[in-house]
Amino acid sequence: MTLLMKLRRGIAVGACALALSGCAAAPNRDDPFEPFNRAMYQVNDVVDGHFFKPIAQVYSDWVPKIIQTALGNVLGNIDDLFSAVAGLLFGFGGLIDVASSGNIPKGNMDFGIMFGAWGIPQGPYLFVPLWGPTTVRDGTGSLARVWLGPTGYIHDVGWRNSLYAVGAVEIRAEALGTEALIDQAAIDRYAFIRRAYLQRREYQVTGQPPAVKEEE
């Protein structure tokens, strides 16, 4: 079966999930678009399972660890540069230490965290194929990050796209180790991923352990 056929099957499965979930109970409070999100999760599962995950697995298994470490360091340095810029904006040019006053850990700053600390609500949860879990607030911050990040200023299209591709593979390879945990712990993988994502982002914004919420 070709990748195109598998993709079409994934879309069909997602459409069926969307139709069936429309008859289910009301969506989670943080996830008002749950029927649509579950359909997109199904599509993502097919595309990722037949394309991105195998590439990440080959990268993890066959690329020497010293090269993986070097690439991770390069990408990490780029990320640190962006975090420094976001952190500077977050503290209004360094005049106010918002992070310390709000018990927010420093480092790994992004626009989603910054917007959250400024009081902007997270908005509905979204699952975007090939992107993953996000919210309206975090998704807006991610788009700003892509637009303003240093990689976007590389004029050579080949080098720029190569960095984006390597970064995507690196992130996917890092996630391989968590899948076994999800498979063991989750009865409903979609709900498990949603809850883990929202709790992690709440902690990053507030610096406080998230309150345990009952799934609705």
Backbone as JSON Lines, residues from 0, in Angstrom:
{"i":0,"aa":"M","n":[0.84,-1.19,0.0],"ca":[0.0,0.0,0.0],"c":[0.88,1.24,0.0]}
{"i":1,"aa":"T","n":[0.65,2.15,-0.91],"ca":[1.45,3.35,-1.01],"c":[1.14,4.3,0.13]}
{"i":2,"aa":"L","n":[2.07,5.27,0.35],"ca":[1.86,6.27,1.4],"c":[0.59,7.07,1.14]}
{"i":3,"aa":"L","n":[0.32,7.38,-0.14],"ca":[-0.88,8.14,-0.47],"c":[-2.13,7.38,-0.09]}
{"i":4,"aa":"M","n":[-2.13,6.07,-0.37],"ca":[-3.29,5.26,-0.02],"c":[-3.46,5.2,1.49]}
{"i":5,"aa":"K","n":[-2.34,5.08,2.22],"ca":[-2.41,5.04,3.68],"c":[-2.93,6.36,4.24]}
{"i":6,"aa":"L","n":[-2.48,7.45,3.61],"ca":[-2.95,8.76,4.05],"c":[-4.45,8.9,3.82]}
{"i":7,"aa":"R","n":[-4.91,8.42,2.64],"ca":[-6.34,8.48,2.36],"c":[-7.12,7.65,3.36]}
{"i":8,"aa":"R","n":[-6.58,6.48,3.7],"ca":[-7.26,5.64,4.68],"c":[-7.31,6.32,6.04]}
{"i":9,"aa":"G","n":[-6.21,7.01,6.4],"ca":[-6.18,7.72,7.67],"c":[-7.21,8.83,7.71]}
{"i":10,"aa":"I","n":[-7.36,9.54,6.61],"ca":[-8.36,10.61,6.54],"c":[-9.76,10.02,6.66]}
{"i":11,"aa":"A","n":[-9.96,8.86,6.01],"ca":[-11.27,8.2,6.09],"c":[-11.56,7.76,7.52]}
{"i":12,"aa":"V","n":[-10.53,7.19,8.18],"ca":[-10.72,6.78,9.58],"c":[-11.03,7.98,10.45]}
{"i":13,"aa":"G","n":[-10.31,9.1,10.19],"ca":[-10.57,10.31,10.95],"c":[-11.97,10.83,10.74]}
{"i":14,"aa":"A","n":[-12.43,10.76,9.51],"ca":[-13.79,11.23,9.21],"c":[-14.82,10.37,9.93]}
{"i":15,"aa":"C","n":[-14.58,9.05,9.97],"ca":[-15.5,8.16,10.68],"c":[-15.49,8.47,12.18]}
{"i":16,"aa":"A","n":[-14.28,8.71,12.71],"ca":[-14.18,9.05,14.13],"c":[-14.92,10.33,14.43]}
{"i":17,"aa":"L","n":[-14.8,11.29,13.52],"ca":[-15.5,12.56,13.7],"c":[-17.01,12.36,13.71]}
{"i":18,"aa":"A","n":[-17.49,11.54,12.79],"ca":[-18.93,11.3,12.71],"c":[-19.44,10.57,13.94]}
{"i":19,"aa":"L","n":[-18.69,9.55,14.38],"ca":[-19.13,8.77,15.53],"c":[-19.05,9.57,16.82]}
{"i":20,"aa":"S","n":[-17.99,10.39,16.94],"ca":[-17.84,11.15,18.17],"c":[-18.89,12.24,18.3]}
{"i":21,"aa":"G","n":[-19.51,12.6,17.2],"ca":[-20.57,13.6,17.27],"c":[-21.75,13.1,18.07]}
{"i":22,"aa":"C","n":[-21.87,11.78,18.2],"ca":[-22.98,11.19,18.97],"c":[-22.57,10.91,20.41]}
{"i":23,"aa":"A","n":[-21.3,11.22,20.75],"ca":[-20.8,10.9,22.08],"c":[-21.16,11.99,23.07]}
{"i":24,"aa":"A","n":[-20.61,11.86,24.29],"ca":[-20.89,12.84,25.33],"c":[-20.24,14.17,25.0]}
{"i":25,"aa":"A","n":[-20.63,15.19,25.78],"ca":[-20.1,16.54,25.55],"c":[-18.59,16.54,25.7]}
{"i":26,"aa":"P","n":[-17.87,17.34,24.89],"ca":[-16.42,17.36,24.96],"c":[-15.91,17.89,26.3]}
{"i":27,"aa":"N","n":[-14.63,17.62,26.57],"ca":[-13.97,18.15,27.74],"c":[-14.02,19.67,27.74]}
{"i":28,"aa":"R","n":[-14.06,20.28,28.92],"ca":[-14.19,21.74,29.02],"c":[-13.05,22.47,28.31]}
{"i":29,"aa":"D","n":[-11.84,21.92,28.41],"ca":[-10.69,22.53,27.75],"c":[-10.6,22.15,26.28]}
{"i":30,"aa":"D","n":[-11.46,21.26,25.84],"ca":[-11.36,20.7,24.49],"c":[-12.72,20.73,23.81]}
{"i":31,"aa":"P","n":[-13.27,21.92,23.55],"ca":[-14.6,22.0,22.94],"c":[-14.65,21.45,21.52]}
{"i":32,"aa":"F","n":[-13.49,21.34,20.87],"ca":[-13.45,20.8,19.51],"c":[-13.01,19.34,19.52]}
{"i":33,"aa":"E","n":[-13.3,18.62,20.59],"ca":[-12.8,17.26,20.75],"c":[-13.14,16.34,19.57]}
{"i":34,"aa":"P","n":[-14.36,16.34,19.04],"ca":[-14.62,15.45,17.9],"c":[-13.67,15.7,16.72]}
{"i":35,"aa":"F","n":[-13.48,16.97,16.38],"ca":[-12.57,17.31,15.29],"c":[-11.13,16.96,15.66]}
{"i":36,"aa":"N","n":[-10.73,17.26,16.9],"ca":[-9.36,16.98,17.33],"c":[-9.05,15.49,17.3]}
{"i":37,"aa":"R","n":[-10.03,14.67,17.73],"ca":[-9.81,13.22,17.69],"c":[-9.66,12.72,16.25]}
{"i":38,"aa":"A","n":[-10.41,13.32,15.35],"ca":[-10.27,12.94,13.94],"c":[-8.88,13.31,13.42]}
{"i":39,"aa":"M","n":[-8.4,14.49,13.79],"ca":[-7.06,14.92,13.37],"c":[-5.98,14.04,14.01]}
{"i":40,"aa":"Y","n":[-6.24,13.59,15.22],"ca":[-5.3,12.68,15.89],"c":[-5.21,11.35,15.13]}
{"i":41,"aa":"Q","n":[-6.33,10.86,14.65],"ca":[-6.34,9.63,13.86],"c":[-5.54,9.81,12.57]}
{"i":42,"aa":"V","n":[-5.74,10.94,11.9],"ca":[-4.99,11.21,10.67],"c":[-3.49,11.27,10.98]}
{"i":43,"aa":"N","n":[-3.15,11.98,12.04],"ca":[-1.75,12.11,12.43],"c":[-1.13,10.75,12.73]}
{"i":44,"aa":"D","n":[-1.9,9.89,13.39],"ca":[-1.4,8.56,13.75],"c":[-0.98,7.77,12.51]}
{"i":45,"aa":"V","n":[-1.76,7.86,11.46],"ca":[-1.44,7.13,10.23],"c":[-0.21,7.71,9.55]}
{"i":46,"aa":"V","n":[-0.2,9.03,9.36],"ca":[0.93,9.67,8.66],"c":[2.22,9.5,9.45]}
{"i":47,"aa":"D","n":[2.15,9.73,10.77],"ca":[3.34,9.59,11.6],"c":[3.83,8.15,11.62]}
{"i":48,"aa":"G","n":[2.92,7.21,11.8],"ca":[3.3,5.82,11.91],"c":[3.94,5.26,10.67]}
{"i":49,"aa":"H","n":[3.59,5.8,9.49],"ca":[4.12,5.26,8.24],"c":[5.2,6.12,7.6]}
{"i":50,"aa":"F","n":[5.47,7.27,8.19],"ca":[6.47,8.14,7.56],"c":[7.46,8.71,8.59]}
{"i":51,"aa":"F","n":[6.97,9.55,9.49],"ca":[7.88,10.27,10.39],"c":[8.5,9.37,11.46]}
{"i":52,"aa":"K","n":[7.71,8.49,12.04],"ca":[8.25,7.61,13.08],"c":[9.35,6.69,12.52]}
{"i":53,"aa":"P","n":[9.17,6.05,11.35],"ca":[10.26,5.22,10.82],"c":[11.54,6.02,10.57]}
{"i":54,"aa":"I","n":[11.41,7.26,10.08],"ca":[12.6,8.09,9.86],"c":[13.29,8.38,11.19]}
{"i":55,"aa":"A","n":[12.49,8.74,12.2],"ca":[13.06,9.02,13.51],"c":[13.72,7.78,14.11]}
{"i":56,"aa":"Q","n":[13.13,6.6,13.86],"ca":[13.7,5.37,14.39],"c":[15.03,5.06,13.73]}
{"i":57,"aa":"V","n":[15.12,5.25,12.43],"ca":[16.39,5.05,11.72],"c":[17.44,6.02,12.24]}
{"i":58,"aa":"Y","n":[17.06,7.27,12.41],"ca":[17.97,8.29,12.95],"c":[18.48,7.87,14.33]}
{"i":59,"aa":"S","n":[17.56,7.43,15.19],"ca":[17.94,7.04,16.55],"c":[18.83,5.81,16.57]}
{"i":60,"aa":"D","n":[18.55,4.84,15.68],"ca":[19.26,3.56,15.71],"c":[20.6,3.6,14.97]}
{"i":61,"aa":"W","n":[20.71,4.41,13.91],"ca":[21.86,4.31,13.02],"c":[22.78,5.52,13.0]}
{"i":62,"aa":"V","n":[22.28,6.68,13.33],"ca":[23.17,7.85,13.38],"c":[23.99,7.77,14.65]}
{"i":63,"aa":"P","n":[25.33,7.87,14.56],"ca":[26.17,7.77,15.76],"c":[25.75,8.77,16.84]}
{"i":64,"aa":"K","n":[25.81,8.32,18.08],"ca":[25.35,9.15,19.19],"c":[26.12,10.46,19.27]}
{"i":65,"aa":"I","n":[27.39,10.44,18.91],"ca":[28.18,11.68,18.98],"c":[27.64,12.72,18.0]}
{"i":66,"aa":"I","n":[27.15,12.24,16.84],"ca":[26.56,13.17,15.86],"c":[25.2,13.64,16.36]}
{"i":67,"aa":"Q","n":[24.42,12.73,16.93],"ca":[23.13,13.14,17.49],"c":[23.32,14.19,18.58]}
{"i":68,"aa":"T","n":[24.34,13.99,19.43],"ca":[24.61,14.96,20.49],"c":[25.02,16.31,19.91]}
{"i":69,"aa":"A","n":[25.89,16.26,18.87],"ca":[26.34,17.51,18.26],"c":[25.17,18.27,17.63]}
{"i":70,"aa":"L","n":[24.32,17.54,16.9],"ca":[23.16,18.18,16.29],"c":[22.21,18.73,17.36]}
{"i":71,"aa":"G","n":[22.03,17.95,18.42],"ca":[21.18,18.42,19.52],"c":[21.72,19.68,20.16]}
{"i":72,"aa":"N","n":[23.07,19.76,20.28],"ca":[23.68,20.95,20.87],"c":[23.48,22.17,19.98]}
{"i":73,"aa":"V","n":[23.63,21.98,18.66],"ca":[23.43,23.09,17.73],"c":[22.01,23.6,17.81]}
{"i":74,"aa":"L","n":[21.06,22.67,17.75],"ca":[19.65,23.06,17.81],"c":[19.31,23.66,19.18]}
{"i":75,"aa":"G","n":[19.94,23.12,20.23],"ca":[19.71,23.65,21.56],"c":[20.23,25.07,21.71]}
{"i":76,"aa":"N","n":[21.38,25.35,21.08],"ca":[21.92,26.71,21.14],"c":[21.02,27.7,20.41]}
{"i":77,"aa":"I","n":[20.47,27.25,19.28],"ca":[19.5,28.11,18.57],"c":[18.28,28.36,19.45]}
{"i":78,"aa":"D","n":[17.82,27.3,20.1],"ca":[16.65,27.42,20.96],"c":[16.93,28.34,22.16]}
{"i":79,"aa":"D","n":[18.16,28.23,22.71],"ca":[18.53,29.08,23.84],"c":[18.53,30.55,23.44]}
{"i":80,"aa":"L","n":[18.97,30.82,22.2],"ca":[18.97,32.19,21.72],"c":[17.55,32.74,21.67]}
{"i":81,"aa":"F","n":[16.64,31.93,21.16],"ca":[15.24,32.37,21.1],"c":[14.66,32.53,22.49]}
{"i":82,"aa":"S","n":[14.99,31.6,23.4],"ca":[14.48,31.69,24.77],"c":[14.97,32.97,25.44]}
{"i":83,"aa":"A","n":[16.22,33.37,25.14],"ca":[16.76,34.59,25.73],"c":[15.98,35.81,25.23]}
{"i":84,"aa":"V","n":[15.67,35.82,23.93],"ca":[14.91,36.95,23.37],"c":[13.51,36.99,23.97]}
{"i":85,"aa":"A","n":[12.84,35.82,24.03],"ca":[11.5,35.76,24.61],"c":[11.53,36.15,26.08]}
{"i":86,"aa":"G","n":[12.58,35.7,26.78],"ca":[12.7,36.04,28.19],"c":[12.89,37.53,28.4]}
{"i":87,"aa":"L","n":[13.63,38.16,27.49],"ca":[13.82,39.61,27.58],"c":[12.5,40.34,27.41]}
{"i":88,"aa":"L","n":[11.7,39.91,26.43],"ca":[10.38,40.51,26.23],"c":[9.47,40.2,27.42]}
{"i":89,"aa":"F","n":[9.61,38.98,27.94],"ca":[8.78,38.53,29.05],"c":[8.96,39.43,30.27]}
{"i":90,"aa":"G","n":[10.19,39.87,30.5],"ca":[10.49,40.73,31.65],"c":[10.5,42.2,31.28]}
{"i":91,"aa":"F","n":[9.86,42.55,30.17],"ca":[9.8,43.95,29.73],"c":[11.19,44.58,29.68]}
{"i":92,"aa":"G","n":[12.06,43.9,28.9],"ca":[13.39,44.45,28.71],"c":[14.28,44.32,29.93]}
{"i":93,"aa":"G","n":[13.9,43.43,30.86],"ca":[14.72,43.24,32.05],"c":[14.35,44.16,33.19]}
{"i":94,"aa":"L","n":[13.4,45.06,32.99],"ca":[13.02,45.99,34.04],"c":[12.24,45.31,35.16]}
{"i":95,"aa":"I","n":[11.5,44.27,34.81],"ca":[10.68,43.57,35.79],"c":[10.98,42.08,35.69]}
{"i":96,"aa":"D","n":[11.23,41.44,36.82],"ca":[11.48,40.01,36.85],"c":[10.17,39.28,37.08]}
{"i":97,"aa":"V","n":[9.38,39.17,36.01],"ca":[8.05,38.55,36.13],"c":[8.18,37.09,36.51]}
{"i":98,"aa":"A","n":[9.21,36.42,36.01],"ca":[9.34,34.98,36.25],"c":[9.47,34.68,37.73]}
{"i":99,"aa":"S","n":[10.37,35.39,38.42],"ca":[10.58,35.12,39.84],"c":[9.36,35.46,40.67]}
{"i":100,"aa":"S","n":[8.72,36.59,40.37],"ca":[7.55,36.99,41.15],"c":[6.38,36.05,40.95]}
{"i":101,"aa":"G","n":[6.35,35.37,39.81],"ca":[5.26,34.44,39.54],"c":[5.63,32.99,39.76]}
{"i":102,"aa":"N","n":[6.81,32.75,40.38],"ca":[7.29,31.38,40.62],"c":[7.43,30.58,39.33]}
{"i":103,"aa":"I","n":[7.81,31.26,38.26],"ca":[7.94,30.59,36.96],"c":[9.41,30.25,36.74]}
{"i":104,"aa":"P","n":[9.75,28.98,36.49],"ca":[11.14,28.61,36.26],"c":[11.69,29.33,35.04]}
{"i":105,"aa":"K","n":[12.94,29.8,35.16],"ca":[13.58,30.46,34.03],"c":[14.1,29.42,33.05]}
{"i":106,"aa":"G","n":[14.32,29.84,31.82],"ca":[14.79,28.92,30.8],"c":[13.63,28.33,30.02]}
{"i":107,"aa":"N","n":[13.93,27.89,28.8],"ca":[12.91,27.28,27.94],"c":[11.71,28.21,27.75]}
{"i":108,"aa":"M","n":[11.98,29.5,27.69],"ca":[10.91,30.47,27.52],"c":[10.37,30.42,26.1]}
{"i":109,"aa":"D","n":[9.07,30.59,25.95],"ca":[8.48,30.73,24.63],"c":[7.31,31.69,24.73]}
{"i":110,"aa":"F","n":[6.76,32.06,23.57],"ca":[5.7,33.06,23.56],"c":[4.44,32.55,24.24]}
{"i":111,"aa":"G","n":[4.18,31.25,24.17],"ca":[3.0,30.71,24.85],"c":[3.08,30.94,26.35]}
{"i":112,"aa":"I","n":[4.26,30.68,26.94],"ca":[4.45,30.92,28.37],"c":[4.35,32.42,28.66]}
{"i":113,"aa":"M","n":[4.97,33.21,27.8],"ca":[4.95,34.66,28.0],"c":[3.53,35.2,27.95]}
{"i":114,"aa":"F","n":[2.75,34.75,26.94],"ca":[1.36,35.2,26.85],"c":[0.57,34.77,28.08]}
{"i":115,"aa":"G","n":[0.82,33.54,28.54],"ca":[0.11,33.04,29.71],"c":[0.41,33.86,30.95]}
{"i":116,"aa":"A","n":[1.68,34.24,31.14],"ca":[2.05,35.05,32.29],"c":[1.45,36.44,32.21]}
{"i":117,"aa":"W","n":[1.18,36.9,31.01],"ca":[0.54,38.21,30.84],"c":[-0.96,38.14,31.04]}
{"i":118,"aa":"G","n":[-1.47,36.94,31.35],"ca":[-2.89,36.81,31.64],"c":[-3.75,36.42,30.46]}
{"i":119,"aa":"I","n":[-3.13,36.1,29.32],"ca":[-3.91,35.69,28.16],"c":[-4.33,34.23,28.35]}
{"i":120,"aa":"P","n":[-5.61,33.92,28.31],"ca":[-6.06,32.53,28.53],"c":[-5.58,31.61,27.42]}
{"i":121,"aa":"Q","n":[-5.48,30.32,27.75],"ca":[-4.95,29.36,26.79],"c":[-5.87,29.15,25.6]}
{"i":122,"aa":"G","n":[-7.16,29.33,25.77],"ca":[-8.09,29.06,24.69],"c":[-8.28,27.57,24.5]}
{"i":123,"aa":"P","n":[-9.07,27.18,23.51],"ca":[-9.36,25.75,23.3],"c":[-8.12,24.94,22.96]}
{"i":124,"aa":"Y","n":[-8.14,23.7,23.39],"ca":[-7.12,22.73,23.03],"c":[-7.28,22.35,21.56]}
{"i":125,"aa":"L","n":[-6.15,22.16,20.88],"ca":[-6.16,21.77,19.48],"c":[-5.15,20.66,19.26]}
{"i":126,"aa":"F","n":[-5.5,19.72,18.38],"ca":[-4.51,18.73,17.93],"c":[-4.31,18.93,16.44]}
{"i":127,"aa":"V","n":[-3.1,19.33,16.06],"ca":[-2.79,19.66,14.67],"c":[-1.93,18.54,14.08]}
{"i":128,"aa":"P","n":[-2.38,17.89,13.01],"ca":[-1.57,16.83,12.4],"c":[-0.17,17.32,12.05]}
{"i":129,"aa":"L","n":[0.82,16.47,12.31],"ca":[2.24,16.74,12.05],"c":[2.8,17.84,12.96]}
{"i":130,"aa":"W","n":[1.99,18.37,13.83],"ca":[2.44,19.39,14.79],"c":[2.26,18.88,16.2]}
{"i":131,"aa":"G","n":[1.08,18.31,16.47],"ca":[0.84,17.73,17.78],"c":[-0.1,18.56,18.62]}
{"i":132,"aa":"P","n":[-0.1,18.32,19.94],"ca":[-1.03,19.03,20.82],"c":[-0.62,20.48,21.01]}
{"i":133,"aa":"T","n":[-1.59,21.35,21.12],"ca":[-1.34,22.77,21.36],"c":[-2.64,23.39,21.86]}
{"i":134,"aa":"T","n":[-2.63,24.69,22.06],"ca":[-3.83,25.46,22.34],"c":[-3.8,26.68,21.43]}
{"i":135,"aa":"V","n":[-4.89,27.43,21.42],"ca":[-4.9,28.64,20.59],"c":[-3.77,29.57,21.0]}
{"i":136,"aa":"R","n":[-3.58,29.76,22.31],"ca":[-2.52,30.64,22.79],"c":[-1.14,30.1,22.43]}
{"i":137,"aa":"D","n":[-0.9,28.82,22.7],"ca":[0.41,28.25,22.43],"c":[0.67,28.14,20.93]}
{"i":138,"aa":"G","n":[-0.38,27.85,20.16],"ca":[-0.21,27.78,18.72],"c":[0.17,29.12,18.13]}
{"i":139,"aa":"T","n":[-0.46,30.19,18.65],"ca":[-0.09,31.53,18.2],"c":[1.36,31.83,18.55]}
{"i":140,"aa":"G","n":[1.76,31.42,19.76],"ca":[3.15,31.63,20.18],"c":[4.12,30.83,19.33]}
{"i":141,"aa":"S","n":[3.72,29.62,18.94],"ca":[4.6,28.8,18.1],"c":[4.78,29.4,16.71]}
{"i":142,"aa":"L","n":[3.7,29.96,16.16],"ca":[3.81,30.61,14.86],"c":[4.73,31.83,14.94]}
{"i":143,"aa":"A","n":[4.62,32.57,16.05],"ca":[5.52,33.71,16.25],"c":[6.96,33.24,16.37]}
{"i":144,"aa":"R","n":[7.15,32.1,17.0],"ca":[8.5,31.56,17.16],"c":[9.1,31.18,15.82]}
{"i":145,"aa":"V","n":[8.3,30.52,14.98],"ca":[8.78,30.15,13.65],"c":[9.1,31.39,12.83]}
{"i":146,"aa":"W","n":[8.25,32.4,12.94],"ca":[8.42,33.62,12.15],"c":[9.64,34.42,12.59]}
{"i":147,"aa":"L","n":[9.84,34.49,13.92],"ca":[10.9,35.34,14.46],"c":[12.19,34.6,14.8]}
{"i":148,"aa":"G","n":[12.14,33.26,14.78],"ca":[13.32,32.48,15.15],"c":[14.49,32.73,14.23]}
{"i":149,"aa":"P","n":[15.72,32.54,14.72],"ca":[16.92,32.82,13.92],"c":[17.04,31.97,12.66]}
{"i":150,"aa":"T","n":[16.5,30.77,12.68],"ca":[16.58,29.91,11.5],"c":[15.89,30.55,10.31]}
{"i":151,"aa":"G","n":[14.8,31.27,10.55],"ca":[14.06,31.9,9.47],"c":[14.82,32.98,8.75]}
{"i":152,"aa":"Y","n":[15.91,33.46,9.35],"ca":[16.7,34.52,8.73],"c":[17.84,34.0,7.88]}
{"i":153,"aa":"I","n":[17.95,32.68,7.77],"ca":[18.95,32.09,6.88],"c":[18.43,32.21,5.45]}
{"i":154,"aa":"H","n":[19.17,32.91,4.6],"ca":[18.68,33.19,3.25],"c":[18.76,31.97,2.33]}
{"i":155,"aa":"D","n":[19.72,31.09,2.58],"ca":[19.85,29.9,1.75],"c":[18.71,28.94,2.07]}
{"i":156,"aa":"V","n":[17.82,28.75,1.11],"ca":[16.62,27.94,1.34],"c":[16.98,26.5,1.71]}
{"i":157,"aa":"G","n":[17.99,25.94,1.05],"ca":[18.38,24.57,1.32],"c":[18.85,24.37,2.75]}
{"i":158,"aa":"W","n":[19.74,25.27,3.21],"ca":[20.23,25.18,4.59],"c":[19.1,25.39,5.59]}
{"i":159,"aa":"R","n":[18.25,26.38,5.31],"ca":[17.16,26.69,6.24],"c":[16.21,25.5,6.37]}
{"i":160,"aa":"N","n":[15.81,24.94,5.24],"ca":[14.88,23.8,5.28],"c":[15.54,22.57,5.9]}
{"i":161,"aa":"S","n":[16.85,22.42,5.67],"ca":[17.57,21.29,6.27],"c":[17.56,21.39,7.8]}
{"i":162,"aa":"L","n":[17.76,22.6,8.31],"ca":[17.72,22.78,9.76],"c":[16.33,22.49,10.32]}
{"i":163,"aa":"Y","n":[15.31,22.95,9.6],"ca":[13.94,22.64,10.04],"c":[13.7,21.13,10.04]}
{"i":164,"aa":"A","n":[14.17,20.45,8.99],"ca":[13.95,19.0,8.88],"c":[14.7,18.24,9.97]}
{"i":165,"aa":"V","n":[15.97,18.61,10.18],"ca":[16.76,17.94,11.22],"c":[16.14,18.18,12.59]}
{"i":166,"aa":"G","n":[15.67,19.41,12.81],"ca":[15.03,19.71,14.08],"c":[13.78,18.87,14.3]}
{"i":167,"aa":"A","n":[12.98,18.7,13.24],"ca":[11.77,17.89,13.35],"c":[12.1,16.43,13.64]}
{"i":168,"aa":"V","n":[13.12,15.9,12.96],"ca":[13.53,14.51,13.19],"c":[14.07,14.34,14.61]}
{"i":169,"aa":"E","n":[14.86,15.31,15.07],"ca":[15.42,15.26,16.41],"c":[14.32,15.25,17.47]}
{"i":170,"aa":"I","n":[13.34,16.11,17.31],"ca":[12.22,16.16,18.26],"c":[11.43,14.84,18.25]}
{"i":171,"aa":"R","n":[11.2,14.31,17.04],"ca":[10.44,13.06,16.94],"c":[11.21,11.9,17.54]}
{"i":172,"aa":"A","n":[12.54,11.9,17.34],"ca":[13.37,10.82,17.9],"c":[13.36,10.87,19.43]}
{"i":173,"aa":"E","n":[13.36,12.07,20.0],"ca":[13.32,12.2,21.45],"c":[12.01,11.67,22.02]}
{"i":174,"aa":"A","n":[10.95,11.74,21.23],"ca":[9.64,11.3,21.7],"c":[9.47,9.79,21.65]}
{"i":175,"aa":"L","n":[10.39,9.08,20.98],"ca":[10.23,7.64,20.83],"c":[10.19,6.94,22.19]}
{"i":176,"aa":"G","n":[10.99,7.44,23.12],"ca":[11.07,6.79,24.42],"c":[9.82,6.93,25.26]}
{"i":177,"aa":"T","n":[9.0,7.92,24.97],"ca":[7.79,8.14,25.77],"c":[6.61,7.31,25.29]}
{"i":178,"aa":"E","n":[6.7,6.78,24.08],"ca":[5.54,6.08,23.52],"c":[5.21,4.81,24.28]}
{"i":179,"aa":"A","n":[6.25,4.08,24.72],"ca":[5.99,2.86,25.48],"c":[5.27,3.18,26.78]}
{"i":180,"aa":"L","n":[5.67,4.29,27.42],"ca":[5.01,4.71,28.65],"c":[3.56,5.04,28.4]}
{"i":181,"aa":"I","n":[3.29,5.76,27.31],"ca":[1.91,6.12,26.99],"c":[1.08,4.87,26.73]}
{"i":182,"aa":"D","n":[1.66,3.93,25.97],"ca":[0.94,2.7,25.64],"c":[0.61,1.89,26.9]}
{"i":183,"aa":"Q","n":[1.51,1.92,27.89],"ca":[1.29,1.15,29.11],"c":[0.31,1.85,30.05]}
{"i":184,"aa":"A","n":[0.38,3.19,30.08],"ca":[-0.39,3.92,31.09],"c":[-1.76,4.37,30.6]}
{"i":185,"aa":"A","n":[-1.94,4.45,29.3],"ca":[-3.14,5.1,28.78],"c":[-4.15,4.1,28.25]}
{"i":186,"aa":"I","n":[-5.37,4.21,28.72],"ca":[-6.48,3.49,28.11],"c":[-6.94,4.24,26.86]}
{"i":187,"aa":"D","n":[-7.0,5.55,26.99],"ca":[-7.36,6.44,25.88],"c":[-6.14,7.31,25.6]}
{"i":188,"aa":"R","n":[-5.38,6.98,24.56],"ca":[-4.12,7.69,24.28],"c":[-4.37,9.18,24.01]}
{"i":189,"aa":"Y","n":[-5.44,9.48,23.3],"ca":[-5.73,10.88,22.98],"c":[-5.94,11.68,24.27]}
{"i":190,"aa":"A","n":[-6.78,11.17,25.18],"ca":[-7.06,11.88,26.43],"c":[-5.81,11.97,27.3]}
{"i":191,"aa":"F","n":[-4.99,10.93,27.29],"ca":[-3.76,10.93,28.07],"c":[-2.81,12.02,27.59]}
{"i":192,"aa":"I","n":[-2.63,12.11,26.26],"ca":[-1.74,13.12,25.69],"c":[-2.27,14.52,25.97]}
{"i":193,"aa":"R","n":[-3.57,14.7,25.83],"ca":[-4.18,16.0,26.1],"c":[-3.94,16.43,27.54]}
{"i":194,"aa":"R","n":[-4.21,15.53,28.48],"ca":[-4.05,15.86,29.89],"c":[-2.59,16.18,30.22]}
{"i":195,"aa":"A","n":[-1.66,15.34,29.7],"ca":[-0.25,15.57,29.98],"c":[0.22,16.91,29.42]}
{"i":196,"aa":"Y","n":[-0.23,17.22,28.21],"ca":[0.18,18.48,27.59],"c":[-0.33,19.68,28.38]}
{"i":197,"aa":"L","n":[-1.61,19.68,28.72],"ca":[-2.2,20.82,29.42],"c":[-1.6,20.99,30.81]}
{"i":198,"aa":"Q","n":[-1.34,19.89,31.51],"ca":[-0.75,19.99,32.83],"c":[0.68,20.53,32.76]}
{"i":199,"aa":"R","n":[1.44,20.07,31.77],"ca":[2.82,20.55,31.63],"c":[2.84,22.04,31.32]}
{"i":200,"aa":"R","n":[1.95,22.48,30.42],"ca":[1.94,23.9,30.07],"c":[1.48,24.76,31.25]}
{"i":201,"aa":"E","n":[0.54,24.26,32.03],"ca":[0.1,25.0,33.21],"c":[1.26,25.19,34.18]}
{"i":202,"aa":"Y","n":[2.05,24.14,34.36],"ca":[3.2,24.24,35.26],"c":[4.24,25.22,34.71]}
{"i":203,"aa":"Q","n":[4.46,25.2,33.39],"ca":[5.43,26.11,32.8],"c":[5.0,27.57,32.94]}
{"i":204,"aa":"V","n":[3.7,27.82,32.88],"ca":[3.21,29.2,32.98],"c":[3.16,29.67,34.42]}
{"i":205,"aa":"T","n":[2.7,28.83,35.34],"ca":[2.48,29.26,36.72],"c":[3.63,28.91,37.66]}
{"i":206,"aa":"G","n":[4.42,27.9,37.3],"ca":[5.47,27.45,38.21],"c":[4.93,26.63,39.36]}
{"i":207,"aa":"Q","n":[3.65,26.29,39.31],"ca":[3.01,25.52,40.37],"c":[2.52,24.19,39.81]}
{"i":208,"aa":"P","n":[2.58,23.13,40.61],"ca":[2.02,21.85,40.15],"c":[0.55,22.02,39.8]}
{"i":209,"aa":"P","n":[0.12,21.51,38.66],"ca":[-1.28,21.69,38.27],"c":[-2.22,20.91,39.16]}
{"i":210,"aa":"A","n":[-3.38,21.5,39.4],"ca":[-4.41,20.81,40.18],"c":[-4.94,19.64,39.35]}
{"i":211,"aa":"V","n":[-5.24,18.55,40.02],"ca":[-5.76,17.38,39.34],"c":[-7.21,17.65,38.95]}
{"i":212,"aa":"K","n":[-7.5,17.5,37.65],"ca":[-8.85,17.76,37.15],"c":[-9.47,16.48,36.65]}
{"i":213,"aa":"E","n":[-10.7,16.31,36.93],"ca":[-11.43,15.14,36.43],"c":[-11.72,15.34,34.95]}
{"i":214,"aa":"E","n":[-11.49,14.29,34.15],"ca":[-11.84,14.37,32.73],"c":[-13.35,14.41,32.6]}
{"i":215,"aa":"E","n":[-13.83,15.27,31.73],"ca":[-15.28,15.41,31.55],"c":[-15.72,14.72,30.28]}
